[in-house]
Amino acid sequence: MRETRVEEKERILVVDDDLGFLQVAQAILKAKGYSVETAPSAEEALARVGERFYHVAVLDISLPDIQGTDLLSQLLEKSPDTLAIMLTGYSSVQNAVQSLNRGAFAYLEKPLDPERLLAIISRGLEKQRLVFENRRLVEELEQRNRETSILLSVSRAVSQSLDLEHIIASALEMVVPAVEAEAGLVHLRKNGSLNLYGYHGATAQLAEGMRVIHINGDILSAIYQRAEPVCLNVNEGPVPGLTPLAQAGYRAFAGVPLTAPGGSLGVMSVARRAARPFTAREIEVLTGIGRELSIAVRNAQLYEEASSARALRELDALRTEFLANVSHELRTPLAAIKGFASSLLQPDITFDEGTRREFLQIIDKEADRLHHMIKDLLLMSRLEAGALEVKKERRSLGEVVNSVKDRLSSLTVRHRFKVLIPRELPWVYVDEGRIGEVLTNLVENAVKFTPEGKLITMEARSNGGKEVTVIVSDEGIGIPREFQSKIFERFWQVKDASGGKKRGTGLGLSICRGIIEAHQGRIWLESEPGKGSCFFFSLPVCGKGGSRE
Ligand code: ADP
């Protein structure tokens, strides 16, 4: 858009082929403090008007190269805001009307009356100033409107969610184009540093370069600590902390603090590739959006804190229940072992061979159960401490299943048990013992929750050569839908319909998940109450060349 700002000295162009007149007019106008230029022909006048803005053009109506009224039209087409005053050497109403119709501001007759000319120019300039001022106000109003509607959209978008990442992503999506930037980043404080929580427009590489900023002497830390916006050019020498931006080709940077009543939360920053610095106005827009974002971020953080406090309370309750459960579960086999061993040791009772054997078998079975439970407890505590060892080797799933075959057969004697492991499956890289434990655990659960005589299946499939999936399915009681997402959490058990009495410790599946995740695999389930359950786990196959030909 053409620059229409009124400058201190208004510029006037006088166009006439009478050089004497030009001199006189120039002298009169200069004496009044105007900046005056002259042109002896229409061609030169139009050339000048193309180069700069003149507040007033005084045009002689009779020029050698063009009709004065045509010059007027062409001049106003090029510079519609210029005030055109027409001059003529002889009185002609027709010319006057024509000029005024084509947009001239006034019409003066020669010989020139300097006083009249000055009065008309002064009146015209006053009117022009008002037009300019009016236009500036309208533009400002429109700009304010745009900013308010952006602010409203951001406010609406961020207040509709309690998900931190979603809030930040939607704010950045709007803020970046609103300030004509190409990249936007939001860092929030976490554990003594500023961590990148969201970005828009930036490459993953740039995001990685600015992922964690240790609160130090850099720019983002300064914005965070002083809670004041900063706007600078990043290509005029290294700016602490912003080198990745400069390296990615950004030049202008602006950052605003995100603050809440409790203190600073982080920083929202934007960058553009053009060297054009962010204006005070753009910083104002950023600050406004930053304010909305801060409220939404704080709300989301409070919600997260409240949720994790609730989760902790739930975990605590589960732990207490677990302890009671575990004591009971440990005491039951111990009591059996103690009872049968004491009976056998009674000096005054002699048991026949069959009974002695039966007692010893019970003691053996209960000791196994105890051993199993203690192993689970130890495994769980290792998992919780992040100290579970997995010694991975290249294995076929067939080998892994074989290693626990006897145990699985003895577990499933009262059920129909089918194993479908194709020979041509790709190799996996696993700790055979640990994956054997997962298989045993899943089959044990299937046995526990499936009526005798029903089918339990263990199956394996290859998923597009990238993963091998193992499925343990049963025709048991199934798992109510509302509990399915909880089942892999530690201590978690489905309450028996009979009134809450539980079997087991609630550790088995969380151990399975820990082991599978230590293999970079996934574990999940599908279950239909009353019909049965399918537990799936997938393991990544060995790298290229690892598949069995
Ligand atoms: P637990 O040692 O108590 O069995 P798990 O973590 O192995 O602990 O299992 C947690 C709960 O998941 C069980 O208490 C049971 O309610 C449910 N569950 C697990 N496997 C099955 C299954 N195959 N069928 C039905 N419910 C199951």
Residues whose N, C-alpha, C, O or C-beta is under 5 A from the ligand:
A	BS01	ADP	N445 A446 F449 G476 G478 I479 I487 W492 Q493 V494 R503 G504 T505 G506 L507 G508 L509 S510 S533
